[in-house]
Amino acid sequence: MTPQPSPITLQVDLGERSYPITIGQSLLSDPGLIARHVGQRAAIVTNTTVAPLYLDTLTRVLAGAGKQVTSIVLPDGEEEKNWASLMRVFDVLLAEKCDRKTTLVALGGGVIGDLTGFAAATYMRGVPFVQVPTTLLAQVDSSVGGKTGINHPLGKNMIGAFYQPQAVIADTATLDTLPPRELSAGLAEVIKHGAIIDAAFFNWIEENMGRLVARDADALAYAIRRSCEIKADVVRQDEREGGLRAILNFGHTFGHAIEAGLGYGQWLHGEAVGCGMVMAADLSERLGFIDAAATRRIRAVVEAAGLPVTAPDLGAERWLELMEVDKKNEGGQIKFILLRPLGSPVIMPVPADALRATLRACVG
């Protein structure tokens, strides 16, 4: 048997709110690792897909370490990232008399992580929480950085808080049970990190996409590590998205419009972001920031990840209306993260004629 590589620990450096990200195989069954970040009482929040796979293991590990464990199992899906699900979490916490010393544990993908984090930020005005992401998208992106929240019918992630976890524990063995579509969705955020800030990493992603799609353990471990390093560094510089951190939304202005326009859950978040990056590249090229070859590279790597590259036809006016509901916007102007060049981002409003041209070119 090949020995498992040792876990890697990175640090998100935010002064007294700093915390570790531990990445490795079979971390869920390591009692010393998880228990040290959890108080005497734990409330595990998960969903109907993840619970049958990992809830028993995590409950057993925490109980074995002497913790009192409550579990909350929510329905699965982006459409469940709403006020009703948040209330279900609060209902159980209150019914079980969970106090301020209770640690919430988010066991699942981005929806569970965002919702549990928001519950932790607001229950009794703030209790500790730990992220245990089980999807690639959550491991490379959403579990890191303290963005928490729920969706509103008029806009994605419009209700939430910045609230940092105690720790992020990314067990890469959970990716073995991830459906192919969810794996592809996570690869969108990996591609994003290379495209906006690390051209060498983007080159590596292009060369290794076949290994990533095939779930090569070493390739996935490197992609997760480098993505977390990039995101942790950006968050360190701009925790509350006053400027720089907005670059992490490359592809998201278009992507969030797709999600809201089609109805949450029709496309996975990563699918919408993948297509959104193709659209943002097209817009960058129209403004003379990148050349046609760079646009083709982004489209090709998104397609190779198994992600859609043609946007749904929502109607031009509906597209604009949806993109106007975005947290980056100021003074009624839609702001986009564009490439200038590949590996270097710029945040700016764009001319209406260029935006409409991109919509015409990219919509199927």
N, C-alpha and C positions, 0 to 999 in steps of 0.2 A: 504493500500500500504506500502511495505517495504521502508523505507527511503534510499536514495542513500548514500553510504559511501562518506566521504569527499575526495577530490582529494589529492594525495600524491605528494610532490615535493622533488626531489633529486637534488643534485648539482654536475655538472662535474667540478672539481676543477682544473682549468688551469690558475691560476693567472688572468691577465686582460682579458683572453679569456674564463673565466668561464661562465657557463650558466646553467639555470634550466631545468630539465625534469619534466613535470607535467603529472601525470597519473590519469585518472579518467573518470567517465561517463558524457556524454553530454557536453564535454568541447568545442566542435565546436560552440555551441550556446551561449557561455559565452563571451559577448563583452569585458568585462574588462580584461579578461585573454589574449586573442589573440591580441587585439588592442595595449596593452602596449608594445608589442615587435615589432610593425610595425610602420614605419615612415608615413609621410603624404600620401605617394603613395605606393601601393602594386601591385605586379604582381603575380597572382596565377598561378602556373604551375601544371597541372593535366593531366589526360588521359581520353579517351573515355569511360572507364568503371566507373571511380570514379566521373567524372563530373556530370552525371545525378543524382547521389546519394547525393553529398555534396557540389557541387560548389555554388549553389544558397544560401544555408545556410551561407557559409563562406563569400560570396560576400555581402550578406545582413547585416551580423554582422559588417563587416569592413566598409561598406558604412554608416551604422548607427552610427558608431563611428567617422564619418567625414573623412574617408580615400577615396582617389581616387583609384579605383580598375580597373586593367586590367587583363584579363584572357587569358591563353594560353593552349589549349587542344591538347595534342599529342596522337598519336595512342598508344594502349596498347601493352605490351609485352617486354620481355628481348631483343628480336631482334631489338627493336626500341631504345635501349640504345646506340646510335651511333652518328656520326658526323652530319648527316643530321638533326636529332632531335635537337641537340644542336644549329645548325644554325637557325632552325625554332624559337627557343626561342629568339636568338639574333635579328632575323628579326623583331619580334613583338616589342621587347624592343626598338629597334632603330626607327621603324616606329611610335611608340607611344611617342617617345622622352622621354623615361624614363631616369632619371638622376641618379647621384650617391647616392641620398637620397632615391631611390626606394628600398623597401624591397621585395625580392623574397620569395614567400611562396610555399613550396613543399607540395602539397596535393595529397597523393597517397602512393604507396608502395616503395620498395627499388629502383626500376628503376627511378621513378620520383624524389626521394630524392637524389640519387647519381648525376643524370643529372642536377637537379636544383642547387645543391650545387656547381657543377663544373661551371655552367653558372654564378653563383654569384661570384665565386672566380676569374673569368676571365673577366666579363663584366665591362668595365671601370676600369680594374685592381682591382676590388673587391667592391662588394656592399653587404649589410647585407642580411641574409636569415633566415627563420624560417622553421623548420621541423614540418609538421602535418601528421604523418604517419597513414595510414588507414589499413595496413595489420599487422598481428601478427609478421611476419618476420621483418618488418621495426620498429615496436614498441619495439621489444626485442633486436634488433641488429643494422640494417644498419643506422637508423636515429641518432644514438649516436656515437660520436667519431670523426666526421669531415672528414671521408674518402669520397671523391667525385670523380666522373669520368665517363668515357664511355668505352665501349668495343671496341676492334679491332678484325678483323677476325682472327688474329693469337694469340690472348690472351685476357682473360677477365680482365677488370679494369686496363688495362695497360696504359691508358692515363687519368690523373686526377691530383688532388691536395689535400693536407691536408688543410681543411678550415672549421672552426668551425661555427655552427649556433648561432643565438642569443638566441634561445630557442627550445626545443622539446616539443610539445603538443600532447600527446598520448590519444586520445579519445577512450576508450575501447568500447563504443557503436558502433563504426564503424565495430567492429568484427562481429556484428550480421548479416551484409550483406556479409560477406566474404565466398566465396565458400569453401566447405570442403577440396578440394585439396590445396587451399592457406593456410587454417588453418594448415593442416599437414606440409606444407613447413615451416611455422613459428616455429612449434614445434621442427624442426631440430636444430634451433639455441638455443632454450631453453635447449635441451638435451646437446648440445655442452658446454654450460656454466657450467653445472654440471659436465660433464665428465672431463673437463680440470682443474677445480680449486676448486670445492666444492662437495666433495663426499656425504655430507649430503643432499645437494640440488638434486643430482642425485638420491639418495634414495627416496626423496620426489616425484620426477618426475615419477619414477617407480610406486610408490604407487598411484599416482593421475592421471595417464595418461588417465584413463577412464573419469574422470571429465573434463580434459582438452579437450579431443576430443568432449565431449558432451557440450562444451562451458559453463561450470559452471563459473559464473561471479567471484566468490571469488577465485577459483583456477587460472583462467587466470590472475586476478589482481596480485596475489602473484607471478606467473611465470614471468610476465612482470617486476614487481618491482625488484625481485631478479636478473633477467638477467641484468637489467639496472644498478643495484648496482655493479655487478661483472664487467661489461664492463666499467663503469665510473671509477672504481678503477684502472683497467689495463691501460686505456687511460691516467689517471692522472700521472701514473708512466712512461709511454712511449708513448707520443702523436704521434710521427712520426715513430713508428715501427722500432726503432733502435735495439730492442732485444725482450723484454718481450711481447710486443703487438702481435708479430707473433703467440703466442699461440692461439689467437682468430681465427686463420685459421685452427684449427683442423678439418680434413675431407675435407678441401678446395682444397688441392693440387690434390687429386683424383677428387673432385667434379668439379673444374674448367675444368679439362681435359674432363670430361663427357659433360659438357655444350658446350665447344668449339668443341669437337669431333662429337657430334650429330648435332650441329647447335643450336645457341642460341634460346631458347624458346621451344625446344622439351621437355626437362625436366625443371621444375622450379628449381630455385637456391637451395631452401631448399631440394628438392628431391635429387639433386645431392650431396649436403652436407651430407644428411642422409646416403646415400649409401657410400659416401666417409669416413664417420666415421666408418662404419662397416669394410671397407678396412683398415683404419688406425689401428683399433683394431686388426685385423688379423696380420698386420705387427708388431705391438707391441708385440703380443704373440710369433710370430716367433723369435723375438730377445730376448725373455725371460723376457720382462718387465712387462707383466701381465699374468695371468693364463687363462686357457680355460674358466673358469667360468665367468670371467670379460668380455671376448669376447662375450660369449653367452648373458650376460646381456645387452650389448650394442646393439647387433643384435635384441634382443627381444623388447627392448624399442623403437628402431627405427621402427620396424615392427608394434608395437602397435600404434604408431603415424600415421600409414597409409602411411609410406614411403617405397620406394623400397630398398631392401637389396641385390639384385643381380645386378652387374654392366653390362653395355652393352659391347658387344665384338667389340672393336675398332681395335683389332690386337695389339699384344704386342709392336711392334716397334712404332706404332702410339701413343699408351699410353705414351711411354717414351718420344717421340718427343713433345707431348702436355705438359707433366709435366716439361719439360726443360724450357718452357716459363712461369716462375713463379717468382714473385718479391722477394721471399725469397731466391732464389738460388744464390750461389756465386761460381765463378770459375768453372762454368759448372757442379757443383754438385747439384743434386736435394735434397732439404731439406724438411724433413717431421716433422710435429708435432705429436709426439707419446705419449702414456700414460705410466708413470713409477712411481707409479701404477695408477689405476683409481682414478681420482681426482687430479693428479699431472702430468704436461706436461714436455716433453723434446723436444728440437728442434735439429735435426741432419740429416746429410746424412746417407744413409743406404746401406748395401751391395747389389750389383746388383742381386745376386742369391735370396736373401730374397724378394726383390721387385718383381722379376719375379714370384716367388712362390705365392705371394699374388695375383698377377694378374691372375694366372692360377686358384687359388682357388675361387676367388670372381666373376669372369666373367661368365655370363650365356651363 
